[in-house]
Structure formats: C-alpha cells, structure tokens
C-alpha cells in the first residue's frame, strides 16, 4: 500500500472515530436530558400546594406549582430585560405580591411584553387587577453569575435577577424565590368570556419536556463516520 493510501486511511479512520465519539456524546446528553425531564415532571405535575407550604430551601421547591394570593404593588415593579419570545425582543414584568399576615413580598413574573430594544417598556398599560388569586410555578434566583446593576436611566431594569441586587430596590423583604404566573382569575374578562383581558401580558410558558436536538445530532455524527469509512473503501478499491 502506498504512503498516500496509508495517510488517507489513517485520516479517514481518525475522523470516523471522532465522529463516533461526538455521536456517543450526544446520546449521553440526550439521556441526561431525559433524566432531567423526569425530575421536572415529578415537580411540575405534582399536586399544587399553597405557597405557604413551600420548604425553606428554595431549591427543594423549584418548579413546584403553587397557589398564591395577595395584592400587587405595581409601584415597585421590576423589568427583566432581553427576554425573547417567538423571535421577538421583549421583557418580563415582575411585580411584588404583598400577602396578608406576611411582611415578605413574593416577586411574580406576570408575563412577557414586546419591547423593540428588549429593555424599555411602559408597564402602566399592563396593570391587571389589584388583587391576585392564581397559580404559578416556583423559580429560583440564579447564583454564581455576575450581575449587572440597574442604571440611573433604568433603575428598575435588570439583565439578571440577582437577588443581592434586588433586595436593595424594595422597601420590604422579598422571598428567596419568585413565581412565574401561569393562570389567575385576572386572566379572564367576564365581558369576553375566556378571552384574556387586554391588560394581561402573555404568560411565560414552562420549558417543554422534550429530548431536544440531541438525537438528530447523534444521527448526523454517526452518518459522517459512515461516510468517512465508506468513502475510504471506495477510494482503496478504485486506487
């Protein structure tokens, strides 16, 4: 066998080995995602509980569905910036919920609003009823990420929901978690039946429990490996 054939053979086999390892890696990622989805489903589809029943550790309550009620404090809303939806830029509106008999407010993600720059929006047209009785799922504040403090021009807008920075913006304590609202009595306009009221922002949907693109990626890598070997065989037979 000539040097050229040896070199091409080594190159094709090495490439095939790399492609196979990448395909196996994608299969491992798919299995990890399945396990994560099973965990999320165990929390997400568990019977809803009252927000007062959440464990003290927010991680243990993450993704649980909770019932909550109280009065919105619209004057202390927070804007979570750079939130996309179906390819459109926008923001999330987080409004403190004041609960009877509890001095700690809970931030409620009421939904997404279109904003051309992904940062600036007038929240006044999106004020719902003053009181809330609804259902949402619990989310934790991110940790281990660098926060961007609010600016003088946008004092209540944040790129990341860093709780350390957030607590400085409120005249009262806030919970160590927040709730993403999915359903509430204020989403229905009695005059329009089941049609959402015009002042209700579209709610934020939970992440889908799917396997993602990992299976397709694995098939692609394995296909590349097969092409490398088959191409080598054809070359050696014709050479």
C-alpha positions as CSV (number, residue, x, y, z in Angstrom):
1,X,0.0,0.0,0.0
2,X,1.4,3.4,-0.9
3,X,2.1,6.2,1.5
4,X,-0.8,8.1,0.1
5,X,-3.2,5.3,0.8
6,X,-1.9,4.8,4.3
7,X,-2.2,8.5,5.1
8,X,-5.7,8.7,3.7
9,X,-6.7,5.6,5.6
10,X,-5.4,7.0,8.9
11,X,-7.1,10.3,8.3
12,X,-10.5,8.7,7.4
13,X,-10.4,6.2,10.4
14,X,-9.4,9.0,12.8
15,X,-12.2,11.3,11.5
16,X,-14.7,8.4,11.9
17,X,-13.5,7.8,15.4
18,X,-14.0,11.5,16.3
19,X,-17.5,11.5,14.7
20,X,-18.5,8.4,16.6
21,X,-17.3,9.8,19.9
22,X,-19.3,13.0,19.2
23,X,-22.4,10.9,18.4
24,X,-22.0,9.0,21.6
25,X,-21.6,12.3,23.5
26,X,-24.9,13.5,22.0
27,X,-26.6,10.3,23.1
28,X,-25.3,10.8,26.7
29,X,-26.6,14.4,26.6
30,X,-30.0,13.0,25.5
31,X,-30.0,10.6,28.4
32,X,-29.1,13.4,30.8
33,X,-31.9,15.5,29.4
34,X,-34.4,12.6,29.9
35,X,-33.4,12.3,33.5
36,X,-33.7,16.0,34.0
37,X,-37.2,15.9,32.3
38,X,-38.3,13.1,34.6
39,X,-37.2,15.2,37.6
40,X,-39.0,18.3,36.2
41,X,-42.2,16.3,35.5
42,X,-42.2,15.0,39.1
43,X,-42.2,18.5,40.3
44,X,-44.3,20.2,37.6
45,X,-47.1,17.6,37.6
46,X,-47.3,17.1,41.4
47,X,-50.4,18.4,43.1
48,X,-50.3,22.1,43.5
49,X,-49.7,23.4,47.0
50,X,-50.2,26.7,48.8
51,X,-47.2,29.0,48.6
52,X,-47.0,28.9,52.4
53,X,-46.3,25.2,52.2
54,X,-43.0,25.6,50.3
55,X,-39.9,24.3,52.0
56,X,-37.5,26.8,53.4
57,X,-34.8,25.8,50.9
58,X,-35.9,27.3,47.5
59,X,-34.1,24.6,45.6
60,X,-36.4,22.0,47.1
61,X,-39.4,23.9,45.9
62,X,-38.2,24.8,42.4
63,X,-40.7,24.0,39.6
64,X,-43.5,23.2,42.1
65,X,-46.9,24.5,41.2
66,X,-48.2,26.8,43.9
67,X,-51.4,28.7,44.7
68,X,-50.9,32.3,45.8
69,X,-53.0,35.3,46.6
70,X,-52.4,38.9,47.6
71,X,-52.2,42.5,46.5
72,X,-49.9,43.7,43.7
73,X,-47.5,46.5,44.4
74,X,-47.3,48.0,40.9
75,X,-45.2,50.9,42.1
76,X,-42.2,48.6,42.8
77,X,-42.3,46.5,39.6
78,X,-39.0,45.1,38.1
79,X,-38.3,44.7,34.4
80,X,-36.3,41.6,33.4
81,X,-34.7,42.7,30.2
82,X,-33.6,40.9,27.0
83,X,-36.4,38.3,27.1
84,X,-37.2,36.9,23.6
85,X,-40.5,35.3,22.6
86,X,-41.0,33.6,19.2
87,X,-38.1,35.6,17.8
88,X,-39.4,39.0,19.0
89,X,-37.5,41.1,21.6
90,X,-39.2,41.9,24.9
91,X,-39.1,42.0,28.6
92,X,-40.7,40.2,31.6
93,X,-42.7,42.1,34.1
94,X,-42.1,41.1,37.8
95,X,-44.5,42.6,40.3
96,X,-44.2,42.2,44.1
97,X,-47.1,40.5,45.7
98,X,-48.0,41.5,49.2
99,X,-49.6,38.8,51.3
100,X,-51.9,39.2,54.3
101,X,-50.1,38.4,57.5
102,X,-46.7,38.2,55.9
103,X,-44.2,41.0,55.7
104,X,-42.1,39.3,52.9
105,X,-43.2,40.0,49.4
106,X,-43.0,37.5,46.5
107,X,-42.0,38.6,43.1
108,X,-44.4,37.4,40.5
109,X,-43.4,37.1,36.8
110,X,-46.7,38.2,35.2
111,X,-45.6,37.7,31.7
112,X,-43.8,38.9,28.5
113,X,-44.3,42.3,26.8
114,X,-42.9,43.3,23.5
115,X,-40.1,45.9,23.6
116,X,-38.2,46.8,20.4
117,X,-34.9,47.3,22.3
118,X,-35.5,44.4,24.7
119,X,-35.1,46.8,27.6
120,X,-37.6,49.6,27.7
121,X,-41.4,49.3,28.1
122,X,-44.2,51.3,29.7
123,X,-45.7,48.9,32.2
124,X,-48.8,51.1,33.0
125,X,-51.0,49.6,30.2
126,X,-50.2,46.1,31.6
127,X,-51.6,46.6,35.1
128,X,-54.1,43.9,35.9
129,X,-56.4,43.8,38.8
130,X,-55.0,45.0,42.1
131,X,-55.6,41.6,43.8
132,X,-54.3,38.2,42.6
133,X,-55.6,34.7,43.1
134,X,-53.7,32.4,40.8
135,X,-51.4,29.5,40.1
136,X,-47.7,29.6,39.1
137,X,-44.5,27.6,39.3
138,X,-41.6,28.4,41.6
139,X,-38.3,29.6,40.2
140,X,-35.0,30.3,42.0
141,X,-32.8,33.3,41.5
142,X,-29.6,32.5,39.6
143,X,-26.4,32.1,41.5
144,X,-22.8,32.3,40.5
145,X,-23.3,34.8,37.8
146,X,-22.1,38.3,37.5
147,X,-25.0,40.7,37.9
148,X,-25.4,44.0,36.1
149,X,-26.6,46.7,38.5
150,X,-29.5,48.9,37.4
151,X,-28.5,52.2,35.8
152,X,-29.7,55.7,36.6
153,X,-31.7,55.7,33.4
154,X,-33.3,52.3,34.1
155,X,-33.2,52.0,37.9
156,X,-35.7,49.1,38.0
157,X,-34.5,47.1,34.9
158,X,-32.2,44.2,35.3
159,X,-30.5,41.8,32.9
160,X,-30.1,39.1,35.5
161,X,-32.3,38.6,38.5
162,X,-29.6,38.8,41.1
163,X,-31.3,38.7,44.5
164,X,-28.4,40.5,46.2
165,X,-29.1,43.5,44.0
166,X,-32.8,43.1,44.0
167,X,-33.3,43.4,47.8
168,X,-31.9,46.9,47.7
169,X,-34.7,48.0,45.4
170,X,-37.6,47.2,47.8
171,X,-38.8,48.8,51.0
172,X,-39.7,45.4,52.4
173,X,-38.1,41.9,52.4
174,X,-38.6,39.7,49.4
175,X,-38.7,35.9,49.2
176,X,-35.7,33.9,48.2
177,X,-37.6,32.6,45.1
178,X,-40.0,34.1,42.6
179,X,-43.2,32.7,41.0
180,X,-43.9,32.5,37.3
181,X,-47.6,33.0,36.9
182,X,-49.4,30.6,34.6
183,X,-53.1,31.1,35.5
184,X,-55.1,33.6,37.5
185,X,-58.6,34.9,37.9
186,X,-57.4,38.2,36.4
187,X,-56.7,36.5,33.0
188,X,-60.4,36.3,32.2
189,X,-62.5,39.2,31.2
190,X,-66.2,38.5,32.1
191,X,-67.4,40.5,29.2
192,X,-65.3,38.5,26.7
193,X,-65.7,35.0,28.2
194,X,-62.4,33.1,28.0
195,X,-60.5,35.8,26.1
196,X,-57.6,37.2,28.1
197,X,-58.2,40.8,29.1
198,X,-56.2,43.3,27.0
199,X,-54.1,44.4,30.0
200,X,-52.8,40.9,30.8
201,X,-49.4,40.2,29.4
202,X,-48.9,36.8,27.7
203,X,-47.8,34.4,30.4
204,X,-44.4,32.7,30.3
205,X,-44.7,29.1,29.3
206,X,-42.7,26.4,31.1
207,X,-39.9,24.9,29.2
208,X,-41.0,22.0,27.1
209,X,-40.1,18.5,28.3
210,X,-38.6,17.2,25.1
211,X,-35.4,15.5,24.2
212,X,-34.1,18.5,22.3
213,X,-31.9,18.1,19.1
214,X,-29.5,15.5,20.6
215,X,-30.9,12.5,18.7
216,X,-30.7,14.3,15.4
217,X,-27.2,15.5,16.1
218,X,-26.1,11.9,17.1
219,X,-27.5,10.6,13.8
220,X,-25.6,13.3,11.9
221,X,-22.3,12.4,13.6
222,X,-22.8,8.7,13.0
223,X,-23.6,9.4,9.4
224,X,-20.4,11.4,9.0
225,X,-18.5,8.5,10.4
226,X,-20.1,6.1,8.0
227,X,-19.4,8.4,5.1
228,X,-15.7,8.5,6.1
229,X,-15.4,4.7,6.1
230,X,-17.5,4.1,3.0
231,X,-15.6,6.8,1.1
232,X,-12.3,5.2,2.2
233,X,-13.4,1.8,1.0
234,X,-14.4,3.1,-2.4
235,X,-11.1,5.0,-2.7
236,X,-9.0,2.0,-1.9
237,X,-10.9,-0.2,-4.3
238,X,-10.5,2.2,-7.2
239,X,-7.0,3.3,-6.5
